[in-house]
Amino acid sequence: MVQGGCLCGAVSYKVDAELGPITGCHCNQCRKISGHSSAAAPAPKDAVAITGEVRWYRSSPGTQRGFCPTCSSYLFWEEFDGLLYLMAGTFEAPTGLTMDRHIFYGYKGDYYEVDDGLPCYQTGRRSPVIKG
């Protein structure tokens, strides 16, 4: 079981299902919301038990992002497809998870490169691989 939560401890979660691999995202929204890029793993939404109040922000049509209203920790991303994407930095260790790709690499900041050998997709998971 994977557990996690926010910086101040007001919001926590437990996942009673196997998580998918972690994906790094370099899109403009993730960069602005996190200050750099994000890394998240999918879980079935109905397998995630959340304790505490989460504030949701509709960041674009068909998506929302969940935050702790006290400390502003970015915890969740949702597309309303039955999955909840959990921000990997909020997991309690150990998780046993690995990263499998980078998406929206064509939008990354100009101040860094990713050299981990994983595939880097121009935009989403079905776009051309531009590196790796």
NUNUDREN-352506 format. One record per atom (N, C-alpha, C, CB): residue in three letters; atom name; x, y, z. Coordinates in Angstrom, 3 decimals, always signed. Glycine has a CB too. Layout:
! NUNUDREN-352506
["ALA" "CA" [X Y Z]]
...
! end
This chain:
! NUNUDREN-352506
["MET" "N" [+0.843 -1.186 +0.000]]
["MET" "CA" [+0.000 +0.000 +0.000]]
["MET" "C" [+0.880 +1.238 +0.000]]
["MET" "CB" [-0.954 +0.005 +1.216]]
["VAL" "N" [+0.603 +2.152 -0.906]]
["VAL" "CA" [+1.331 +3.413 -0.965]]
["VAL" "C" [+0.546 +4.449 -0.162]]
["VAL" "CB" [+1.542 +3.884 -2.448]]
["GLN" "N" [+1.285 +5.241 +0.597]]
["GLN" "CA" [+0.692 +6.325 +1.371]]
["GLN" "C" [+1.412 +7.615 +1.031]]
["GLN" "CB" [+0.762 +6.037 +2.894]]
["GLY" "N" [+0.735 +8.723 +1.255]]
["GLY" "CA" [+1.358 +10.013 +1.015]]
["GLY" "C" [+0.552 +11.117 +1.644]]
["GLY" "CB" [+1.520 +10.265 -0.469]]
["GLY" "N" [+1.012 +12.337 +1.403]]
["GLY" "CA" [+0.297 +13.469 +1.958]]
["GLY" "C" [+1.011 +14.773 +1.693]]
["GLY" "CB" [+0.101 +13.287 +3.430]]
["CYS" "N" [+0.432 +15.812 +2.219]]
["CYS" "CA" [+0.941 +17.164 +2.001]]
["CYS" "C" [+2.033 +17.516 +3.003]]
["CYS" "CB" [-0.196 +18.179 +2.092]]
["LEU" "N" [+2.608 +18.674 +2.826]]
["LEU" "CA" [+3.703 +19.151 +3.675]]
["LEU" "C" [+3.274 +19.349 +5.124]]
["LEU" "CB" [+4.253 +20.452 +3.129]]
["CYS" "N" [+2.104 +19.928 +5.344]]
["CYS" "CA" [+1.682 +20.247 +6.714]]
["CYS" "C" [+0.969 +19.093 +7.413]]
["CYS" "CB" [+0.778 +21.449 +6.698]]
["GLY" "N" [+0.594 +18.053 +6.675]]
["GLY" "CA" [-0.072 +16.900 +7.275]]
["GLY" "C" [-1.588 +16.997 +7.325]]
["GLY" "CB" [+0.437 +16.704 +8.646]]
["ALA" "N" [-2.169 +18.075 +6.818]]
["ALA" "CA" [-3.625 +18.226 +6.851]]
["ALA" "C" [-4.341 +17.297 +5.874]]
["ALA" "CB" [-3.997 +19.656 +6.547]]
["VAL" "N" [-3.666 +16.897 +4.793]]
["VAL" "CA" [-4.236 +15.980 +3.806]]
["VAL" "C" [-3.308 +14.780 +3.679]]
["VAL" "CB" [-4.440 +16.685 +2.420]]
["SER" "N" [-3.897 +13.595 +3.758]]
["SER" "CA" [-3.129 +12.373 +3.533]]
["SER" "C" [-3.964 +11.441 +2.664]]
["SER" "CB" [-2.738 +11.685 +4.886]]
["TYR" "N" [-3.306 +10.437 +2.116]]
["TYR" "CA" [-4.025 +9.463 +1.297]]
["TYR" "C" [-3.355 +8.101 +1.416]]
["TYR" "CB" [-4.079 +9.916 -0.184]]
["LYS" "N" [-4.147 +7.070 +1.150]]
["LYS" "CA" [-3.678 +5.688 +1.076]]
["LYS" "C" [-4.241 +5.099 -0.198]]
["LYS" "CB" [-4.108 +4.849 +2.337]]
["VAL" "N" [-3.447 +4.286 -0.866]]
["VAL" "CA" [-3.870 +3.661 -2.117]]
["VAL" "C" [-3.925 +2.155 -1.907]]
["VAL" "CB" [-2.905 +4.029 -3.292]]
["ASP" "N" [-5.103 +1.584 -2.136]]
["ASP" "CA" [-5.310 +0.149 -1.987]]
["ASP" "C" [-5.384 -0.502 -3.368]]
["ASP" "CB" [-6.598 -0.143 -1.172]]
["ALA" "N" [-4.356 -0.268 -4.178]]
["ALA" "CA" [-4.256 -0.849 -5.522]]
["ALA" "C" [-2.827 -0.637 -5.993]]
["ALA" "CB" [-5.296 -0.202 -6.527]]
["GLU" "N" [-2.461 -1.369 -7.018]]
["GLU" "CA" [-1.140 -1.187 -7.595]]
["GLU" "C" [-1.125 +0.100 -8.413]]
["GLU" "CB" [-0.744 -2.405 -8.470]]
["LEU" "N" [-0.100 +0.890 -8.222]]
["LEU" "CA" [+0.060 +2.123 -8.993]]
["LEU" "C" [+0.765 +1.828 -10.305]]
["LEU" "CB" [+0.844 +3.176 -8.187]]
["GLY" "N" [+0.460 +2.635 -11.311]]
["GLY" "CA" [+1.188 +2.550 -12.569]]
["GLY" "C" [+2.546 +3.189 -12.414]]
["GLY" "CB" [+0.406 +3.218 -13.706]]
["PRO" "N" [+3.375 +3.122 -13.453]]
["PRO" "CA" [+4.699 +3.740 -13.377]]
["PRO" "C" [+4.601 +5.265 -13.310]]
["PRO" "CB" [+5.547 +3.322 -14.582]]
["ILE" "N" [+5.651 +5.860 -12.828]]
["ILE" "CA" [+5.716 +7.315 -12.703]]
["ILE" "C" [+6.079 +7.922 -14.060]]
["ILE" "CB" [+6.750 +7.735 -11.612]]
["THR" "N" [+5.354 +8.972 -14.424]]
["THR" "CA" [+5.626 +9.722 -15.646]]
["THR" "C" [+6.040 +11.135 -15.264]]
["THR" "CB" [+4.385 +9.740 -16.590]]
["GLY" "N" [+7.119 +11.604 -15.868]]
["GLY" "CA" [+7.536 +12.994 -15.689]]
["GLY" "C" [+6.817 +13.858 -16.710]]
["GLY" "CB" [+9.078 +13.143 -15.826]]
["CYS" "N" [+6.294 +14.988 -16.300]]
["CYS" "CA" [+5.594 +15.893 -17.210]]
["CYS" "C" [+6.260 +17.265 -17.174]]
["CYS" "CB" [+4.090 +16.003 -16.835]]
["HIS" "N" [+6.513 +17.795 -18.374]]
["HIS" "CA" [+7.215 +19.069 -18.518]]
["HIS" "C" [+6.341 +20.123 -19.187]]
["HIS" "CB" [+8.495 +18.876 -19.320]]
["CYS" "N" [+5.011 +19.927 -19.171]]
["CYS" "CA" [+4.110 +20.882 -19.826]]
["CYS" "C" [+4.128 +22.219 -19.089]]
["CYS" "CB" [+2.668 +20.320 -19.885]]
["ASN" "N" [+3.616 +23.239 -19.744]]
["ASN" "CA" [+3.596 +24.577 -19.145]]
["ASN" "C" [+2.821 +24.610 -17.840]]
["ASN" "CB" [+2.998 +25.576 -20.115]]
["GLN" "N" [+1.685 +23.911 -17.775]]
["GLN" "CA" [+0.893 +23.926 -16.547]]
["GLN" "C" [+1.641 +23.267 -15.391]]
["GLN" "CB" [-0.441 +23.223 -16.773]]
["CYS" "N" [+2.247 +22.096 -15.643]]
["CYS" "CA" [+2.995 +21.426 -14.572]]
["CYS" "C" [+4.175 +22.267 -14.108]]
["CYS" "CB" [+3.487 +20.058 -15.041]]
["ARG" "N" [+4.848 +22.909 -15.067]]
["ARG" "CA" [+5.981 +23.752 -14.676]]
["ARG" "C" [+5.516 +24.924 -13.820]]
["ARG" "CB" [+6.721 +24.268 -15.919]]
["LYS" "N" [+4.402 +25.532 -14.178]]
["LYS" "CA" [+3.917 +26.680 -13.397]]
["LYS" "C" [+3.368 +26.257 -12.034]]
["LYS" "CB" [+2.834 +27.425 -14.176]]
["ILE" "N" [+2.713 +25.106 -11.981]]
["ILE" "CA" [+2.081 +24.668 -10.741]]
["ILE" "C" [+3.096 +24.149 -9.723]]
["ILE" "CB" [+1.057 +23.591 -11.038]]
["SER" "N" [+4.203 +23.563 -10.241]]
["SER" "CA" [+5.178 +22.951 -9.334]]
["SER" "C" [+6.469 +23.756 -9.201]]
["SER" "CB" [+5.508 +21.561 -9.808]]
["GLY" "N" [+6.690 +24.688 -10.118]]
["GLY" "CA" [+7.938 +25.435 -10.111]]
["GLY" "C" [+9.023 +24.795 -10.945]]
["GLY" "CB" [+8.421 +25.593 -8.718]]
["HIS" "N" [+8.758 +23.631 -11.524]]
["HIS" "CA" [+9.748 +22.974 -12.393]]
["HIS" "C" [+9.027 +22.012 -13.326]]
["HIS" "CB" [+10.830 +22.217 -11.550]]
["SER" "N" [+8.964 +20.756 -12.992]]
["SER" "CA" [+8.202 +19.751 -13.733]]
["SER" "C" [+7.518 +18.883 -12.683]]
["SER" "CB" [+9.128 +18.889 -14.706]]
["SER" "N" [+6.668 +17.978 -13.132]]
["SER" "CA" [+6.006 +17.120 -12.153]]
["SER" "C" [+6.273 +15.667 -12.469]]
["SER" "CB" [+4.498 +17.389 -12.119]]
["ALA" "N" [+6.031 +14.814 -11.507]]
["ALA" "CA" [+6.155 +13.365 -11.662]]
["ALA" "C" [+4.974 +12.759 -10.934]]
["ALA" "CB" [+7.533 +12.815 -11.103]]
["ALA" "N" [+4.220 +11.916 -11.644]]
["ALA" "CA" [+2.999 +11.366 -11.059]]
["ALA" "C" [+2.788 +9.925 -11.488]]
["ALA" "CB" [+1.791 +12.209 -11.452]]
["ALA" "N" [+2.081 +9.187 -10.649]]
["ALA" "CA" [+1.731 +7.798 -10.927]]
["ALA" "C" [+0.213 +7.652 -10.866]]
["ALA" "CB" [+2.427 +6.829 -9.920]]
["PRO" "N" [-0.365 +6.912 -11.811]]
["PRO" "CA" [-1.814 +6.725 -11.818]]
["PRO" "C" [-2.267 +5.617 -10.873]]
["PRO" "CB" [-2.284 +6.419 -13.218]]
["ALA" "N" [-3.458 +5.822 -10.311]]
["ALA" "CA" [-4.118 +4.813 -9.489]]
["ALA" "C" [-5.615 +4.879 -9.800]]
["ALA" "CB" [-3.834 +5.041 -7.949]]
["PRO" "N" [-6.317 +3.759 -9.681]]
["PRO" "CA" [-7.769 +3.831 -9.827]]
["PRO" "C" [-8.330 +4.778 -8.763]]
["PRO" "CB" [-8.416 +2.413 -9.708]]
["LYS" "N" [-9.146 +5.721 -9.178]]
["LYS" "CA" [-9.647 +6.743 -8.246]]
["LYS" "C" [-10.368 +6.119 -7.061]]
["LYS" "CB" [-10.586 +7.706 -8.968]]
["ASP" "N" [-11.149 +5.068 -7.314]]
["ASP" "CA" [-11.896 +4.456 -6.217]]
["ASP" "C" [-11.018 +3.672 -5.248]]
["ASP" "CB" [-12.951 +3.548 -6.773]]
["ALA" "N" [-9.722 +3.526 -5.539]]
["ALA" "CA" [-8.796 +2.850 -4.635]]
["ALA" "C" [-7.994 +3.824 -3.779]]
["ALA" "CB" [-7.853 +1.980 -5.426]]
["VAL" "N" [-8.251 +5.121 -3.946]]
["VAL" "CA" [-7.520 +6.145 -3.205]]
["VAL" "C" [-8.423 +6.704 -2.107]]
["VAL" "CB" [-7.031 +7.282 -4.154]]
["ALA" "N" [-8.025 +6.493 -0.865]]
["ALA" "CA" [-8.756 +7.026 +0.294]]
["ALA" "C" [-8.049 +8.295 +0.753]]
["ALA" "CB" [-8.840 +5.970 +1.464]]
["ILE" "N" [-8.759 +9.419 +0.667]]
["ILE" "CA" [-8.192 +10.718 +1.028]]
["ILE" "C" [-8.763 +11.163 +2.364]]
["ILE" "CB" [-8.479 +11.777 -0.068]]
["THR" "N" [-7.879 +11.603 +3.253]]
["THR" "CA" [-8.274 +12.154 +4.543]]
["THR" "C" [-7.908 +13.629 +4.550]]
["THR" "CB" [-7.589 +11.394 +5.730]]
["GLY" "N" [-8.846 +14.477 +4.932]]
["GLY" "CA" [-8.622 +15.911 +4.957]]
["GLY" "C" [-9.286 +16.584 +3.767]]
["GLY" "CB" [-7.131 +16.217 +4.971]]
["GLU" "N" [-9.321 +17.895 +3.816]]
["GLU" "CA" [-9.962 +18.687 +2.760]]
["GLU" "C" [-8.988 +18.937 +1.618]]
["GLU" "CB" [-10.480 +20.029 +3.321]]
["VAL" "N" [-9.446 +18.681 +0.397]]
["VAL" "CA" [-8.666 +18.975 -0.795]]
["VAL" "C" [-9.368 +20.086 -1.552]]
["VAL" "CB" [-8.485 +17.710 -1.689]]
["ARG" "N" [-8.614 +21.071 -1.993]]
["ARG" "CA" [-9.158 +22.126 -2.848]]
["ARG" "C" [-8.809 +21.763 -4.283]]
["ARG" "CB" [-8.593 +23.550 -2.459]]
["TRP" "N" [-9.809 +21.810 -5.159]]
["TRP" "CA" [-9.628 +21.434 -6.564]]
["TRP" "C" [-9.638 +22.670 -7.441]]
["TRP" "CB" [-10.722 +20.452 -7.016]]
["TYR" "N" [-8.728 +22.679 -8.400]]
["TYR" "CA" [-8.616 +23.781 -9.352]]
["TYR" "C" [-8.778 +23.221 -10.759]]
["TYR" "CB" [-7.250 +24.528 -9.201]]
["ARG" "N" [-9.753 +23.721 -11.504]]
["ARG" "CA" [-9.966 +23.313 -12.896]]
["ARG" "C" [-8.933 +24.038 -13.751]]
["ARG" "CB" [-11.437 +23.634 -13.380]]
["SER" "N" [-7.847 +23.350 -14.063]]
["SER" "CA" [-6.725 +23.984 -14.754]]
["SER" "C" [-6.924 +24.058 -16.259]]
["SER" "CB" [-5.454 +23.239 -14.456]]
["SER" "N" [-7.777 +23.224 -16.811]]
["SER" "CA" [-8.118 +23.249 -18.233]]
["SER" "C" [-9.378 +22.414 -18.408]]
["SER" "CB" [-6.936 +22.706 -19.130]]
["PRO" "N" [-10.043 +22.525 -19.543]]
["PRO" "CA" [-11.262 +21.732 -19.739]]
["PRO" "C" [-10.984 +20.234 -19.573]]
["PRO" "CB" [-11.856 +22.005 -21.132]]
["GLY" "N" [-11.782 +19.591 -18.755]]
["GLY" "CA" [-11.649 +18.154 -18.560]]
["GLY" "C" [-10.579 +17.718 -17.582]]
["GLY" "CB" [-11.384 +17.527 -19.839]]
["THR" "N" [-9.945 +18.656 -16.884]]
["THR" "CA" [-8.927 +18.295 -15.893]]
["THR" "C" [-9.051 +19.154 -14.651]]
["THR" "CB" [-7.524 +18.435 -16.485]]
["GLN" "N" [-8.576 +18.607 -13.553]]
["GLN" "CA" [-8.489 +19.376 -12.315]]
["GLN" "C" [-7.284 +18.912 -11.524]]
["GLN" "CB" [-9.781 +19.236 -11.476]]
["ARG" "N" [-6.788 +19.807 -10.670]]
["ARG" "CA" [-5.621 +19.543 -9.832]]
["ARG" "C" [-6.021 +19.755 -8.381]]
["ARG" "CB" [-4.416 +20.459 -10.224]]
["GLY" "N" [-5.571 +18.848 -7.527]]
["GLY" "CA" [-5.922 +18.902 -6.113]]
["GLY" "C" [-4.768 +19.352 -5.245]]
["GLY" "CB" [-6.403 +17.560 -5.651]]
["PHE" "N" [-5.072 +20.257 -4.304]]
["PHE" "CA" [-4.088 +20.874 -3.417]]
["PHE" "C" [-4.558 +20.835 -1.983]]
["PHE" "CB" [-3.812 +22.311 -3.836]]
["CYS" "N" [-3.619 +20.919 -1.073]]
["CYS" "CA" [-3.954 +21.158 +0.323]]
["CYS" "C" [-4.274 +22.640 +0.460]]
["CYS" "CB" [-2.784 +20.726 +1.287]]
["PRO" "N" [-5.445 +22.994 +1.023]]
["PRO" "CA" [-5.781 +24.408 +1.165]]
["PRO" "C" [-4.962 +25.132 +2.241]]
["PRO" "CB" [-7.242 +24.542 +1.482]]
["THR" "N" [-4.256 +24.393 +3.082]]
["THR" "CA" [-3.448 +25.016 +4.123]]
["THR" "C" [-2.029 +25.316 +3.648]]
["THR" "CB" [-3.401 +24.123 +5.345]]
["CYS" "N" [-1.321 +24.293 +3.147]]
["CYS" "CA" [+0.088 +24.486 +2.772]]
["CYS" "C" [+0.313 +24.565 +1.259]]
["CYS" "CB" [+0.918 +23.361 +3.337]]
["SER" "N" [-0.739 +24.376 +0.475]]
["SER" "CA" [-0.708 +24.473 -0.991]]
["SER" "C" [+0.058 +23.352 -1.685]]
["SER" "CB" [-0.108 +25.777 -1.385]]
["SER" "N" [+0.338 +22.258 -0.983]]
["SER" "CA" [+1.007 +21.130 -1.641]]
["SER" "C" [+0.152 +20.619 -2.789]]
["SER" "CB" [+1.292 +19.990 -0.634]]
["TYR" "N" [+0.776 +20.426 -3.945]]
["TYR" "CA" [+0.127 +19.882 -5.132]]
["TYR" "C" [+0.137 +18.363 -4.997]]
["TYR" "CB" [+0.848 +20.350 -6.456]]
["LEU" "N" [-1.044 +17.755 -4.881]]
["LEU" "CA" [-1.164 +16.333 -4.566]]
["LEU" "C" [-1.688 +15.471 -5.703]]
["LEU" "CB" [-2.050 +16.167 -3.399]]
["PHE" "N" [-2.688 +15.966 -6.445]]
["PHE" "CA" [-3.407 +15.131 -7.399]]
["PHE" "C" [-3.668 +15.856 -8.714]]
["PHE" "CB" [-4.717 +14.671 -6.798]]
["TRP" "N" [-3.807 +15.062 -9.756]]
["TRP" "CA" [-4.223 +15.538 -11.067]]
["TRP" "C" [-5.249 +14.546 -11.584]]
["TRP" "CB" [-3.003 +15.685 -12.056]]
["GLU" "N" [-6.342 +15.040 -12.164]]
["GLU" "CA" [-7.427 +14.167 -12.612]]
["GLU" "C" [-7.947 +14.605 -13.970]]
["GLU" "CB" [-8.567 +14.157 -11.591]]
["GLU" "N" [-8.192 +13.600 -14.843]]
["GLU" "CA" [-8.785 +13.819 -16.172]]
["GLU" "C" [-10.206 +13.283 -16.253]]
["GLU" "CB" [-7.928 +13.160 -17.249]]
["PHE" "N" [-10.750 +12.783 -15.160]]
["PHE" "CA" [-12.090 +12.200 -15.110]]
["PHE" "C" [-12.194 +10.948 -15.981]]
["PHE" "CB" [-13.127 +13.228 -15.552]]
["ASP" "N" [-11.110 +10.157 -16.003]]
["ASP" "CA" [-11.095 +8.903 -16.758]]
["ASP" "C" [-11.078 +7.687 -15.838]]
["ASP" "CB" [-9.888 +8.864 -17.686]]
["GLY" "N" [-11.405 +7.898 -14.554]]
["GLY" "CA" [-11.393 +6.807 -13.585]]
["GLY" "C" [-10.060 +6.658 -12.866]]
["GLY" "CB" [-11.734 +5.520 -14.269]]
["LEU" "N" [-9.065 +7.462 -13.279]]
["LEU" "CA" [-7.761 +7.423 -12.636]]
["LEU" "C" [-7.501 +8.727 -11.889]]
["LEU" "CB" [-6.656 +7.165 -13.670]]
["LEU" "N" [-6.731 +8.624 -10.837]]
["LEU" "CA" [-6.249 +9.792 -10.116]]
["LEU" "C" [-4.728 +9.706 -10.168]]
["LEU" "CB" [-6.798 +9.848 -8.618]]
["TYR" "N" [-4.094 +10.751 -10.654]]
["TYR" "CA" [-2.636 +10.781 -10.762]]
["TYR" "C" [-2.092 +11.409 -9.490]]
["TYR" "CB" [-2.165 +11.573 -12.034]]
["LEU" "N" [-1.254 +10.668 -8.786]]
["LEU" "CA" [-0.710 +11.085 -7.498]]
["LEU" "C" [+0.694 +11.639 -7.702]]
["LEU" "CB" [-0.694 +9.906 -6.492]]
["MET" "N" [+0.951 +12.806 -7.171]]
["MET" "CA" [+2.262 +13.428 -7.317]]
["MET" "C" [+3.301 +12.615 -6.534]]
["MET" "CB" [+2.230 +14.908 -6.824]]
["ALA" "N" [+4.301 +12.125 -7.251]]
["ALA" "CA" [+5.280 +11.197 -6.687]]
["ALA" "C" [+6.054 +11.794 -5.516]]
["ALA" "CB" [+6.246 +10.761 -7.758]]
["GLY" "N" [+6.258 +13.091 -5.518]]
["GLY" "CA" [+6.980 +13.728 -4.414]]
["GLY" "C" [+6.222 +13.711 -3.104]]
["GLY" "CB" [+7.302 +15.139 -4.769]]
["THR" "N" [+4.944 +13.333 -3.141]]
["THR" "CA" [+4.142 +13.301 -1.912]]
["THR" "C" [+4.066 +11.898 -1.312]]
["THR" "CB" [+2.733 +13.814 -2.193]]
["PHE" "N" [+4.699 +10.889 -1.956]]
["PHE" "CA" [+4.674 +9.512 -1.446]]
["PHE" "C" [+5.569 +9.362 -0.230]]
["PHE" "CB" [+5.107 +8.526 -2.533]]
["GLU" "N" [+5.151 +8.504 +0.688]]
["GLU" "CA" [+6.016 +8.079 +1.779]]
["GLU" "C" [+6.878 +6.945 +1.230]]
["GLU" "CB" [+5.185 +7.625 +3.052]]
["ALA" "N" [+8.152 +6.944 +1.515]]
["ALA" "CA" [+9.071 +5.914 +1.009]]
["ALA" "C" [+8.983 +4.670 +1.889]]
["ALA" "CB" [+10.536 +6.446 +0.965]]
["PRO" "N" [+9.303 +3.518 +1.388]]
["PRO" "CA" [+9.654 +3.217 -0.006]]
["PRO" "C" [+8.395 +2.909 -0.819]]
["PRO" "CB" [+10.641 +2.025 -0.075]]
["THR" "N" [+8.479 +3.127 -2.112]]
["THR" "CA" [+7.330 +2.836 -2.979]]
["THR" "C" [+7.591 +1.654 -3.900]]
["THR" "CB" [+6.978 +4.059 -3.810]]
["GLY" "N" [+8.843 +1.433 -4.271]]
["GLY" "CA" [+9.163 +0.381 -5.223]]
["GLY" "C" [+8.813 +0.752 -6.654]]
["GLY" "CB" [+8.453 -0.879 -4.844]]
["LEU" "N" [+8.404 +1.987 -6.890]]
["LEU" "CA" [+8.001 +2.435 -8.223]]
["LEU" "C" [+9.197 +2.933 -9.024]]
["LEU" "CB" [+6.948 +3.538 -8.117]]
["THR" "N" [+9.035 +2.961 -10.337]]
["THR" "CA" [+10.054 +3.510 -11.211]]
["THR" "C" [+9.405 +4.447 -12.220]]
["THR" "CB" [+10.829 +2.385 -11.926]]
["MET" "N" [+10.200 +5.347 -12.736]]
["MET" "CA" [+9.732 +6.258 -13.780]]
["MET" "C" [+9.874 +5.552 -15.124]]
["MET" "CB" [+10.532 +7.609 -13.764]]
["ASP" "N" [+8.918 +5.793 -16.049]]
["ASP" "CA" [+8.991 +5.109 -17.343]]
["ASP" "C" [+9.081 +6.032 -18.544]]
["ASP" "CB" [+7.810 +4.239 -17.505]]
["ARG" "N" [+8.820 +7.334 -18.392]]
["ARG" "CA" [+8.847 +8.244 -19.541]]
["ARG" "C" [+8.725 +9.691 -19.082]]
["ARG" "CB" [+7.716 +7.903 -20.530]]
["HIS" "N" [+8.942 +10.579 -20.053]]
["HIS" "CA" [+8.721 +12.011 -19.880]]
["HIS" "C" [+7.751 +12.444 -20.977]]
["HIS" "CB" [+10.079 +12.829 -19.944]]
["ILE" "N" [+6.760 +13.227 -20.602]]
["ILE" "CA" [+5.811 +13.739 -21.595]]
["ILE" "C" [+5.911 +15.266 -21.654]]
["ILE" "CB" [+4.352 +13.294 -21.252]]
["PHE" "N" [+5.466 +15.819 -22.775]]
["PHE" "CA" [+5.529 +17.261 -23.038]]
["PHE" "C" [+6.952 +17.792 -22.898]]
["PHE" "CB" [+4.597 +18.016 -22.088]]
["TYR" "N" [+7.913 +16.950 -23.322]]
["TYR" "CA" [+9.317 +17.342 -23.258]]
["TYR" "C" [+9.608 +18.522 -24.178]]
["TYR" "CB" [+10.212 +16.164 -23.624]]
["GLY" "N" [+8.833 +18.657 -25.238]]
["GLY" "CA" [+8.992 +19.792 -26.137]]
["GLY" "C" [+8.644 +21.129 -25.491]]
["GLY" "CB" [+8.143 +19.592 -27.352]]
["TYR" "N" [+8.043 +21.105 -24.306]]
["TYR" "CA" [+7.642 +22.312 -23.584]]
["TYR" "C" [+8.529 +22.589 -22.371]]
["TYR" "CB" [+6.198 +22.191 -23.141]]
["LYS" "N" [+9.536 +21.750 -22.154]]
["LYS" "CA" [+10.352 +21.899 -20.950]]
["LYS" "C" [+11.061 +23.244 -20.914]]
["LYS" "CB" [+11.373 +20.777 -20.863]]
["GLY" "N" [+11.509 +23.627 -19.750]]
["GLY" "CA" [+12.281 +24.854 -19.619]]
["GLY" "C" [+13.600 +24.748 -20.361]]
["GLY" "CB" [+12.530 +25.173 -18.153]]
["ASP" "N" [+14.130 +25.860 -20.779]]
["ASP" "CA" [+15.384 +25.866 -21.532]]
["ASP" "C" [+16.620 +25.766 -20.635]]
["ASP" "CB" [+15.469 +27.120 -22.367]]
["TYR" "N" [+16.445 +25.669 -19.358]]
["TYR" "CA" [+17.552 +25.664 -18.411]]
["TYR" "C" [+17.974 +24.261 -17.963]]
["TYR" "CB" [+17.179 +26.476 -17.212]]
["TYR" "N" [+17.372 +23.202 -18.514]]
["TYR" "CA" [+17.754 +21.855 -18.114]]
["TYR" "C" [+17.562 +20.860 -19.256]]
["TYR" "CB" [+16.946 +21.417 -16.896]]
["GLU" "N" [+18.229 +19.720 -19.123]]
["GLU" "CA" [+18.087 +18.574 -20.015]]
["GLU" "C" [+17.804 +17.351 -19.154]]
["GLU" "CB" [+19.371 +18.365 -20.900]]
["VAL" "N" [+17.113 +16.387 -19.712]]
["VAL" "CA" [+16.882 +15.121 -19.031]]
["VAL" "C" [+17.788 +14.085 -19.684]]
["VAL" "CB" [+15.367 +14.691 -19.098]]
["ASP" "N" [+18.633 +13.458 -18.892]]
["ASP" "CA" [+19.597 +12.495 -19.417]]
["ASP" "C" [+19.487 +11.144 -18.708]]
["ASP" "CB" [+21.014 +13.044 -19.279]]
["ASP" "N" [+18.268 +10.712 -18.414]]
["ASP" "CA" [+18.096 +9.441 -17.717]]
["ASP" "C" [+17.864 +8.260 -18.656]]
["ASP" "CB" [+16.947 +9.546 -16.760]]
["GLY" "N" [+17.865 +8.504 -19.975]]
["GLY" "CA" [+17.701 +7.434 -20.944]]
["GLY" "C" [+16.274 +7.013 -21.205]]
["GLY" "CB" [+18.454 +6.272 -20.504]]
["LEU" "N" [+15.318 +7.586 -20.496]]
["LEU" "CA" [+13.915 +7.245 -20.711]]
["LEU" "C" [+13.388 +7.983 -21.939]]
["LEU" "CB" [+13.066 +7.591 -19.460]]
["PRO" "N" [+12.353 +7.431 -22.584]]
["PRO" "CA" [+11.797 +8.126 -23.747]]
["PRO" "C" [+11.176 +9.466 -23.351]]
["PRO" "CB" [+10.749 +7.248 -24.440]]
["CYS" "N" [+11.434 +10.465 -24.183]]
["CYS" "CA" [+10.889 +11.809 -23.984]]
["CYS" "C" [+9.965 +12.101 -25.166]]
["CYS" "CB" [+12.039 +12.899 -23.863]]
["TYR" "N" [+8.695 +12.259 -24.889]]
["TYR" "CA" [+7.687 +12.485 -25.921]]
["TYR" "C" [+7.510 +13.979 -26.170]]
["TYR" "CB" [+6.346 +11.846 -25.518]]
["GLN" "N" [+7.336 +14.349 -27.416]]
["GLN" "CA" [+7.126 +15.750 -27.787]]
["GLN" "C" [+5.992 +16.356 -26.959]]
["GLN" "CB" [+6.813 +15.871 -29.297]]
["THR" "N" [+4.840 +15.704 -26.984]]
["THR" "CA" [+3.696 +16.170 -26.189]]
["THR" "C" [+3.239 +14.983 -25.333]]
["THR" "CB" [+2.512 +16.717 -27.116]]
["GLY" "N" [+2.044 +14.460 -25.600]]
["GLY" "CA" [+1.495 +13.366 -24.802]]
["GLY" "C" [+2.082 +12.005 -25.128]]
["GLY" "CB" [+0.025 +13.313 -24.982]]
["ARG" "N" [+1.559 +10.988 -24.491]]
["ARG" "CA" [+2.081 +9.624 -24.579]]
["ARG" "C" [+2.035 +9.015 -25.979]]
["ARG" "CB" [+1.321 +8.750 -23.651]]
["ARG" "N" [+1.231 +9.547 -26.837]]
["ARG" "CA" [+1.098 +9.004 -28.195]]
["ARG" "C" [+1.804 +9.861 -29.244]]
["ARG" "CB" [-0.369 +8.874 -28.556]]
["SER" "N" [+2.508 +10.881 -28.823]]
["SER" "CA" [+3.213 +11.754 -29.755]]
["SER" "C" [+4.588 +11.165 -30.081]]
["SER" "CB" [+3.357 +13.181 -29.166]]
["PRO" "N" [+5.294 +11.750 -31.030]]
["PRO" "CA" [+6.623 +11.236 -31.379]]
["PRO" "C" [+7.610 +11.341 -30.210]]
["PRO" "CB" [+7.174 +11.994 -32.584]]
["VAL" "N" [+8.473 +10.341 -30.116]]
["VAL" "CA" [+9.579 +10.382 -29.150]]
["VAL" "C" [+10.653 +11.264 -29.756]]
["VAL" "CB" [+10.138 +8.934 -28.816]]
["ILE" "N" [+11.115 +12.261 -28.993]]
["ILE" "CA" [+12.113 +13.181 -29.520]]
["ILE" "C" [+13.487 +12.990 -28.876]]
["ILE" "CB" [+11.649 +14.603 -29.321]]
["LYS" "N" [+13.536 +12.147 -27.841]]
["LYS" "CA" [+14.801 +11.906 -27.156]]
["LYS" "C" [+14.657 +10.602 -26.365]]
["LYS" "CB" [+15.188 +13.114 -26.214]]
["GLY" "N" [+15.752 +9.857 -26.264]]
["GLY" "CA" [+15.745 +8.659 -25.423]]
["GLY" "C" [+15.482 +7.370 -26.135]]
["GLY" "CB" [+14.754 +8.807 -24.383]]
! end
